[in-house]
Amino acid sequence: MTNSDEVVAPIAPQASHRRSWKATTLRLVRIIGILIFSAAQPANGQGKTRPTALTHVSVIDTADGSTQRDVTVLIKGNRVAEIGADVTIPTDALILDERGNYLIPGLWDMHVHTAFGGWFPAAKQIMFPLFIANGVTGVRDMGSVLPRIRSWRNEIRSGTLLGPRIVMAGPMLDGPRPSYPASIAIHDPSEARNSVRRLKQQGVDFIKVQSGIPRDAYFAVADEAKKEGLTFVGHVPDAVRATEGSDAGQKSIEHFTGIFEGCSEREDQLLIGPKGPHIFVQTYSAQRAEALIRELAKNQTWQVPTLVTERVQWLIEDIASGAHPLAKYAPAFWKDQTWKIVTELIRRQLANEPISDRRRFVQLELETTRLMHAAGIPFMAGTDTAPGPYVMPGFSIHDELELFVAAGFTPLEALQTATLNPAKFLGMTKDLGTVTTGKIADLVLLTADPLQDISNTRRIATVIVNGRLLSRDKLDQMLNRVRELSSRPKSSQERIVGRSK
């Protein structure tokens, strides 16, 4: 796993005595122009603002992988108004020369937790800037305290808070003894149905199920969600087969829950007994895997494997040893309390089998990702940030894209998991997912081509959030503010959470 400041660090031009005075002047003019324009805009890019013309830019089509080179992208308000080689630029427009830069849609992290009980004080001040600074302009929140996440979403929509678009589940539906905060304890089908109806009334976008929910309650959730017009997603519960969940209409499966049970010759035993990398590796059946993949492909059951978090939990020795380059962005409370609790939980319950089995299992996850992808099963990028130690908001999405490429995706296919595919899954292709005339201006300018090397998604020059331009300098200011806040004493960070609600 790669974690470094390269994700959002300025990409310095090659030092050369041959650099022309004209090129240097153009760069300075561009920076000054963005800074002035950014400062003048409202937080959400709405209202009366000057149009922006990105000239000489290369636009990547995330649908077919083609690249329109040396074109102008005109942004008016929070929409892409026009794209082409002969765009008429309004006289009052801000004109930015993007020669050598590549324009892609804003990225989505489709599995996050932002208001995770008391686990992450100052999350609002830490997570949202880290998302934006890394080009993440949308997130699917898979379990958070509902009043708080709903308030933050409303602030972002109104423009009083700079952050990514949020689609949310609110609290997760778990078994009688939930394992995590932001959960509802479900004992029986009646409680399951009542919870689905209540969450619908409270404005959630979908229902998230956890591993411990009883079998009969799970199928009650599936039925009630369908009646209420809600999708349901999440874990395949311990007592349910992945094929059953897929057939019941679960729209996405997270972390490959239920998948390796279904690939095992001992699936019946694993539904009621202990499970883990050793038995998954020892009892893996290629024939059963093929049958399971065929069923998931038929139902088009989306997969969000959270490969970066899977590596953390199975190979914690590699992650938790020594200094970490992103530790400076994590508040003391996260590192000294929450991450220690989670690390101990991982060591006790997950990383307690031979390291050879765990390493083989992590490789098997990549192999299974490749097989599923080849069979036409749709994938999305999600990281399970921030509960996992050092699965840092924003930074981790770039790790996830690189792991998809390691699993056999092309750079375009990996990029689609964080752009076009989330828009398809959410039914938002009219507004998002590609750089297209008429769509919302959630965009990222890169200094290198991500279709040549997916790690180039880290080379961010500018982020555009709902039409608002954030220059490299502005993004660095945001990161420096996070570092400053994270360096404060733990008691100071605990007090901040009261102002975040």
C-alpha positions, 0 to 999 in steps of 0.5 A: 500500500502506498501512502505518501504526501505525493497524493496532494503535494505540488508537482514542481516543474523540472528545474532548468536554466532554459525555462523561459521568462514567458512560461514562468510569468504565465504560471504566476498569472494563473496562480494569482488568477485562481486565488483571486477567483476562489476568494470571490466565490461563495462556498458552494460555487453558486450565486453570481460568479464569473465564468471560468474558461480552462483552455488548452486542457486535455479532457478524459472521457471516463466512459470510453477512455478517449481524450479530447486534447487542447480544448476549452472547458467553460464553466458557468455557475456550478455547471460545465457550459461548453467543451470544445476547440472553438468555445466562445469565451465570455468577456468577463470570464477568468481564463486559465491556461491548462496546457499539459493538464488533464481534466477528470470528474471528481472522485467518489469514495463509496464507503466512508464513516464520518460521524462514527459516534465518539470515535473521531472527534473533530471529524468535520475539521479533519475529514472534509478538508482531506477529502477535498484536497485529494480530489474526493468530491463525493462520498457514500457514508455507510454508517454515521450518527444521523443528526450529525451527518444530516446536519453536515450534509445540509451545510454542504448543500447550502454552501456554508461548509466546504465538503464532498457531496454526501449520500447517507445511510444513517445508523447501521442495522446490526444484531442484538449486540452491535459491534460499532457505534452508529448502529441500531440493535435488531432482534427480530423481523418486527424491529427490522421493518420498523427501523427501515420505515423510521429511517426512511422518514428521517431522510436516509438515502439507503439502508446499511446492514451489518454482519450480526443482524439475525437471518430472519430480520435480514430478509425482513429488511430486504422486503421492507426496503423494497416496499419503501423504495430504498436500496439496501447494501452492506455486509452479507450477514454471518448467517446468510449466503452471498447468493441469498443476499444477491437474490434478495436484492442487496445492491452492493456487498462490502469487504467481500463479506460472504464471498469467500464463505461461498467459495469454500467447500465448507460454506455450511459450516462457515455460516455457523462457525469460526471463519478466517484466512486459514480456512478460506485458503485451505477450503477454497474451491475454484468450481464453487467460486465460478458458480458464485461469480456467475450468480452475482454477475446475473444479478449485477450485485455491485462489489465494494471490496475496500481492498486497502482496509482489507490489507490493513486488517489482515496485515496489520504488522506491516501497517502499524510498525514504524512511523507513518507518513500520513500520521501528521494528518491524524489527531492525537485522539485518533492515534492514541485512542481509537486506532489503538482500540481498533488495532488491538481488536484486529490483532485479537480477532483477525490477525491471529492466524499464521501470517503466511495464510493471511498474505495468501488470502490478501492475494486471493482477494486480488485474484477474486477481484480480477475474476469477478471483474472479468465476469462483468460484475460491477465494482466501486472504489470504497476505503472504509475510512476512517475507522481503519488505522492509517486508512486516511480520508482522501489519501486512501482512495488513490491507494484503492485505485492502485490496488484495482490495477494490481488486481488486473483492471486497466487504469481507465477501469480503475478510474471508473470505479471512483467516477462513472460507476458511482454515478451509475450506482446512485442514478446520478449520471445526468449530473455526474460521472463524466466531464460533459456539457451540462453536468455539475462541475465537480472536477479535478485537474491533474498534471499527468495522465491517469490513463497512462499510470493510475498513480497520476490521480495523486498529481492534483493541480486544482480541485473544482467543487460544485463550480468553485475552484480550489488552487494547489495553494489553497489545497495546501493551506487546507492540509496545513490547517489539518496538520495544525489542528492534529498537532494540538493536545488531545484535550483540545481535540475532544472539546472541538467535537462539541462544536462539530455537532 
